């Protein structure tokens, strides 16, 4: 809005915006909006990563507990998903023998148990434990 003064002291108020004001406001919007969109995308991405790092260890510990309750001889290398409660999350379990010269015959009874939790094949979380099975 501009105010124009005449020589006799009266003033005239013209409604509307000048071209310069419109160009300045559009340039400010053009600079600010991409920064806001970038910040919003980073927030969503960070939220998804943080969610994975909270949920994956809990799911891995749950799967580890289920495996430890069953007989190790019944489990080979298995994999699956967590159902509709955790879409996109998958798990895999592998049980391997441990070979060690230092442990000698004890290594024959020692098993290495690995549990891996993945989210959309992009992020993975793994835990490992060893169990003595006689």
C-alpha positions as CSV (number, residue, x, y, z in Angstrom):
1,X,0.0,0.0,0.0
2,X,1.4,3.4,-0.9
3,X,0.5,6.9,0.2
4,X,0.9,9.7,-2.2
5,X,0.9,13.4,-1.1
6,X,-0.3,16.2,-3.4
7,X,1.1,19.7,-3.4
8,X,-1.9,21.1,-1.5
9,X,-1.2,18.7,1.4
10,X,-3.9,16.2,0.8
11,X,-3.0,12.7,0.5
12,X,-4.2,9.8,-1.6
13,X,-4.0,6.2,-0.5
14,X,-3.8,3.7,-3.3
15,X,-4.8,0.2,-2.5
16,X,-2.8,-2.8,-3.8
17,X,0.9,-3.8,-4.0
18,X,3.6,-2.5,-6.3
19,X,5.5,-4.7,-8.6
20,X,8.6,-4.3,-6.5
21,X,6.8,-5.5,-3.4
22,X,5.5,-8.6,-5.2
23,X,8.9,-9.5,-6.6
24,X,10.5,-9.1,-3.2
25,X,7.9,-11.3,-1.5
26,X,8.2,-14.0,-4.2
27,X,12.0,-14.0,-3.9
28,X,11.7,-14.4,-0.1
29,X,9.3,-17.3,-0.5
30,X,11.6,-18.9,-3.2
31,X,14.5,-18.9,-0.7
32,X,12.6,-20.0,2.4
33,X,10.4,-22.8,1.1
34,X,13.1,-25.1,-0.2
35,X,14.9,-24.8,3.2
36,X,11.6,-25.7,5.0
37,X,11.0,-28.7,2.7
38,X,14.6,-29.9,3.2
39,X,14.3,-29.6,7.0
40,X,11.0,-31.5,6.9
41,X,12.5,-34.3,4.9
42,X,15.5,-34.6,7.3
43,X,13.1,-34.7,10.2
44,X,11.1,-37.6,8.6
45,X,14.3,-39.4,7.7
46,X,15.8,-39.0,11.2
47,X,12.5,-40.1,12.8
48,X,12.6,-43.3,10.7
49,X,16.2,-44.0,11.7
50,X,15.5,-43.4,15.4
51,X,12.5,-45.6,15.3
52,X,14.6,-48.4,13.8
53,X,17.3,-48.0,16.5
54,X,14.6,-48.3,19.2
55,X,12.6,-51.2,17.8
56,X,15.3,-53.4,16.2
57,X,17.1,-54.2,19.4
58,X,13.9,-55.2,21.2
59,X,12.8,-57.4,18.3
60,X,16.3,-59.0,18.1
61,X,16.2,-59.7,21.8
62,X,12.7,-61.2,21.5
63,X,13.8,-63.5,18.6
64,X,16.9,-64.5,20.6
65,X,14.8,-65.4,23.6
66,X,12.5,-67.5,21.4
67,X,15.5,-69.3,19.8
68,X,17.1,-70.0,23.2
69,X,13.8,-71.6,24.5
70,X,13.8,-74.1,21.6
71,X,16.2,-76.8,20.9
72,X,19.2,-75.6,18.9
73,X,19.1,-78.8,16.9
74,X,15.7,-77.9,15.6
75,X,16.9,-74.6,14.2
76,X,19.2,-74.3,11.2
77,X,19.3,-71.0,9.4
78,X,15.8,-69.5,9.6
79,X,14.3,-66.2,8.6
80,X,10.9,-64.5,8.6
81,X,9.1,-61.3,9.4
82,X,7.4,-59.9,12.4
83,X,3.9,-59.8,10.9
84,X,1.5,-57.0,10.7
85,X,2.6,-55.4,14.0
86,X,6.0,-54.5,12.6
87,X,5.7,-54.1,8.8
88,X,9.0,-54.0,6.9
89,X,10.9,-55.7,9.7
90,X,12.4,-59.1,9.0
91,X,14.7,-61.4,11.0
92,X,17.2,-64.1,10.3
93,X,18.8,-66.6,12.7
94,X,22.0,-68.6,12.1
95,X,23.6,-71.1,14.4
96,X,27.1,-72.2,13.7
97,X,29.8,-74.3,15.3
98,X,32.7,-72.6,16.9
99,X,36.2,-73.6,15.9
100,X,39.0,-72.8,18.4
101,X,42.3,-74.4,19.1
102,X,42.5,-72.6,22.4
103,X,39.3,-74.1,23.7
104,X,40.0,-77.6,22.6
105,X,37.2,-80.1,23.1
106,X,35.0,-77.5,24.7
107,X,34.6,-75.8,21.3
108,X,32.8,-78.9,20.0
109,X,29.9,-78.1,22.3
110,X,30.0,-74.3,21.8
111,X,27.5,-72.8,19.3
112,X,27.5,-69.3,17.9
113,X,24.0,-67.8,17.6
114,X,23.5,-64.7,15.4
115,X,20.2,-62.8,15.1
116,X,19.8,-60.1,12.5
117,X,16.9,-57.7,12.2
118,X,16.5,-55.7,9.0
119,X,14.1,-52.9,7.9
120,X,13.3,-52.9,4.2
121,X,16.8,-54.2,3.5
122,X,18.2,-50.8,4.2
123,X,19.1,-50.9,7.8
124,X,20.3,-53.9,9.8
125,X,20.9,-54.7,13.5
126,X,22.7,-57.8,14.6
127,X,23.4,-59.5,18.0
128,X,25.5,-62.5,18.7
129,X,25.8,-64.8,21.6
130,X,27.5,-68.1,22.4
131,X,25.9,-71.0,24.1
132,X,27.4,-74.2,25.5
133,X,25.2,-77.1,24.5
134,X,26.1,-80.6,25.8
